[in-house]
Amino acid sequence: MTQATDERMQKALDYMRHQGAKSLADLGALMERTAVDWSHCLDNMSDLQGAFKPSVPTGPPGEDEWCAKQVLGHVLASQRGLNVTIAQMAGVDAPREAEQIRAMGVQSAEEEVRSLKELRPRIAEVCDESRRLVTSLEENEKLDQKFPHPVFGPLNLKEWFAFHRVHAMDHIQQIDAIKADSAYPKA
């Protein structure tokens, strides 16, 4: 990793630690803001635009480029899977059944074939699932439990909700970079 990447990762970790120290209600509000940011990002995007793969890399070096619909499939699968793990560790019911995440870069072919008309509410729904989950928890020692992120290391349960925000904003920026591609379709 470069020094710039290391600094960016440290800033993200600091952000997650800072947000993770806040109340569960504050984290719920963070999930609401994330849903609004997704809505703005996807507003007026057509299916043609959602399937467009950029000519300039927007993701990690050496990985295949994703179109916006693939990004959304990834976000849906990973956020739902993380919610299952968080709920299990907190001793509460998960907002919905989902596969637990076993590796970075998980994708969902089932979601990626959907139209953007179908994907927009699904993104809003997963943000709401996260908000409902975090605001249903009780402040207790279970929230101090940690499980590892492959890049950021061990995060406690509240920090994982802040990770949802960091992860979403990273992919919103990725979609914004796709939209900025000179070959991005007009409609």
C-alpha positions in Angstrom: 0.0 0.0 0.0 1.1 3.5 -0.6 1.4 6.2 2.1 -1.7 7.9 0.7 -3.7 4.7 0.9 -2.4 4.0 4.4 -3.5 7.5 5.5 -6.9 7.1 3.8 -7.4 3.8 5.6 -6.3 5.3 8.9 -8.8 8.2 8.5 -11.6 5.7 7.7 -10.7 3.7 10.8 -10.6 6.9 13.0 -14.0 7.8 11.6 -15.4 4.4 12.4 -14.0 4.6 16.0 -15.4 8.1 16.4 -18.9 7.2 15.1 -18.8 3.9 17.1 -18.4 5.9 20.3 -21.7 7.7 19.6 -25.2 6.6 20.7 -27.3 3.9 18.9 -29.7 6.7 17.9 -26.9 8.7 16.4 -25.9 5.6 14.4 -29.5 5.2 13.3 -29.4 8.7 12.0 -26.2 7.9 10.2 -28.0 5.0 8.4 -30.7 7.4 7.4 -28.2 9.9 5.9 -26.6 7.0 4.0 -30.0 6.1 2.5 -30.4 9.8 1.4 -26.9 9.8 -0.2 -27.7 6.6 -2.1 -30.9 8.1 -3.3 -29.0 11.2 -4.7 -26.4 9.0 -6.3 -28.9 6.9 -8.1 -31.4 9.6 -9.0 -32.2 9.7 -12.7 -29.8 6.8 -13.5 -31.1 4.7 -16.4 -30.6 1.0 -16.8 -28.2 1.6 -19.7 -26.1 3.9 -17.4 -26.4 1.4 -14.5 -24.9 -1.3 -16.8 -22.1 0.9 -18.1 -18.5 -0.2 -17.3 -16.0 2.6 -17.2 -13.0 2.9 -19.5 -10.9 4.3 -16.7 -10.4 2.1 -13.6 -12.5 3.1 -10.6 -11.8 0.2 -8.3 -8.8 -1.5 -6.8 -5.9 -2.2 -9.2 -6.0 -5.6 -10.8 -9.8 -6.1 -10.3 -12.4 -6.2 -13.0 -14.3 -3.0 -13.3 -17.8 -3.0 -12.0 -20.8 -1.2 -13.4 -23.2 0.6 -11.0 -25.6 -2.4 -10.8 -22.7 -4.7 -9.8 -21.7 -2.2 -7.1 -25.3 -2.2 -5.8 -25.4 -6.0 -5.8 -22.2 -6.0 -3.8 -23.5 -3.4 -1.3 -26.8 -5.3 -0.8 -25.1 -8.6 -0.2 -22.4 -7.3 2.1 -24.6 -5.0 4.2 -27.3 -7.7 4.7 -24.7 -10.3 5.5 -23.0 -8.0 8.0 -26.4 -7.2 9.6 -26.9 -11.0 10.2 -23.5 -11.3 11.9 -24.1 -8.2 14.1 -27.6 -9.4 15.1 -26.2 -12.9 16.0 -23.5 -11.4 18.1 -25.9 -9.0 19.8 -28.3 -11.8 20.5 -31.2 -10.4 18.5 -33.1 -11.4 15.4 -31.6 -10.3 12.1 -33.7 -7.9 10.0 -33.8 -10.5 7.2 -32.2 -13.8 6.3 -28.9 -13.4 4.4 -25.7 -15.2 3.8 -22.9 -14.2 6.2 -20.0 -12.5 4.6 -16.9 -14.7 4.3 -14.7 -12.6 2.1 -14.3 -9.1 0.6 -15.8 -8.3 -2.7 -18.9 -10.5 -2.4 -21.3 -9.9 -5.2 -25.0 -10.8 -5.8 -25.8 -11.9 -9.4 -29.5 -12.1 -8.2 -29.5 -8.4 -7.4 -27.4 -7.3 -10.3 -29.9 -8.5 -13.0 -32.6 -6.3 -11.5 -33.5 -3.0 -13.0 -32.5 0.2 -11.3 -36.2 0.8 -10.6 -36.1 -2.3 -8.5 -32.6 -1.7 -7.0 -33.3 1.8 -5.7 -35.9 0.8 -3.1 -33.8 -2.3 -2.2 -30.8 0.0 -1.3 -33.2 2.2 0.7 -34.5 -1.0 2.4 -31.1 -2.3 3.4 -30.2 1.1 4.9 -33.5 1.0 6.8 -32.8 -2.6 7.9 -29.5 -1.4 9.3 -31.2 1.6 11.0 -33.9 -0.6 12.6 -31.3 -3.1 13.8 -29.0 -0.5 15.4 -31.8 1.4 17.1 -33.3 -1.9 18.4 -30.1 -2.8 20.3 -29.5 -2.1 23.9 -26.4 -0.3 25.1 -24.6 -3.2 26.9 -21.4 -5.2 26.9 -22.5 -7.2 23.8 -21.8 -4.1 21.7 -18.1 -4.3 22.8 -17.7 -7.7 21.0 -15.4 -7.5 18.0 -15.0 -9.4 14.8 -12.3 -8.6 12.3 -12.4 -6.7 9.1 -9.7 -7.9 6.6 -8.3 -4.4 6.2 -9.3 -2.4 9.3 -8.9 -5.2 11.9 -11.2 -5.9 14.8 -14.3 -3.6 15.0 -16.9 -3.6 17.7 -20.6 -3.9 16.8 -21.2 -0.1 16.8 -18.1 0.4 14.7 -19.5 -2.0 12.1 -22.5 0.2 11.6 -20.1 3.1 11.0 -18.3 0.8 8.5 -21.7 0.5 6.6 -21.4 4.3 6.1 -17.7 4.2 5.1 -18.4 1.3 2.7 -21.4 3.0 1.2 -19.6 6.3 0.7 -16.7 4.5 -0.9 -19.0 2.9 -3.4 -21.0 6.1 -4.0 -17.7 7.7 -5.0 -17.0 4.8 -7.2 -20.4 5.3 -9.0 -19.7 9.0 -9.2 -16.4 8.2 -11.0 -18.3 5.9 -13.4 -20.7 8.8 -14.1 -17.7 11.1 -14.8 -16.3 8.7 -17.5 -16.3 10.5 -20.9 -18.0 7.5 -22.5 -20.8 7.4 -19.8 -24.2 7.2 -21.7 -26.3 10.3 -21.7 -29.5 8.3 -20.8 
